[in-house]
Amino acid sequence: VETPDQDRLVQGAIRGMIAELDPHSSFMDAQSYGVLSADTEGRFGGIGVEIDAKDGWLTVLSTFEGGPAYRAGIRPGDRFISIEGQAAQDMPIDEAVRRMRGEPGTSTRFRLRKATSERVIDMTVRREIIRVHAVEARVLPDQVAYVKLKAFQQTTTEELRKALDEAAAATKARGGIQGVLLDLRNNPGGLLAQGIQVADEFLSLGTIVTTRGRRGRLMQ
């Protein structure tokens, strides 16, 4: 009845073909790839909020302390009712992320239900540059270095080395680090090269990973 959007048809066909042929691969349009690139760089224009879907509602997991969302009073447990005028119930997380991210200095608007009072409020928050640290670390009792790897982004190995150096310096007077606890929970993955470099920090020899193509051909 209506003239179809050619680009939408082509991208839909590619998305379906890849999903059918390989369950471990997915097609990314320009917007999705832009989000991925920003995630792996560890910096992007946004409001500084981490979300997840709970019972069909996009729910705040955490906010970056000092960021725009934090200053606006958004807290864990708050639920999005709408984002940029679009109903947020059952909205895919990647679509919600695309709607809330954007150029620093621009604003995003949404309706939020507060976790503490069930009060519904309309908010407009100005986007800023958000910098995400890939590594969180501290020294546990018995001089064990706890290192949480949040994602394998461009700075992960550099941040890991720095965290271990700081832990070693903090425990030097007591004999140094006695062990390292790597926490990979909720790590969504990221750059393969960074995963290899992190593994290489702890392995003295041996193959870390190889990729084999069709008929077992080794691919570099």
HUBEL-V513560 format. One line per field, one symbol per residue. phi: phi as a letter, one per 20 degrees, with the letter a starting at -180 (. if undefined). Layout:
BEGIN
phi->???
END
This chain:
BEGIN
phi->.dffffffffffffffffffebfecbedeffffffffffffnbaeadmcdcbeclndfdfeacfgnfgffffnfcgnfdeebclndgefmfgfffffffeerfgnedccadcdffecmfececccefcfdddeeccbaeegmleeeceefaedgdfffffgfffffffffdgfdonfdrcdeddfmfeoqeggffffffffddeanfebccdeflmffde
END
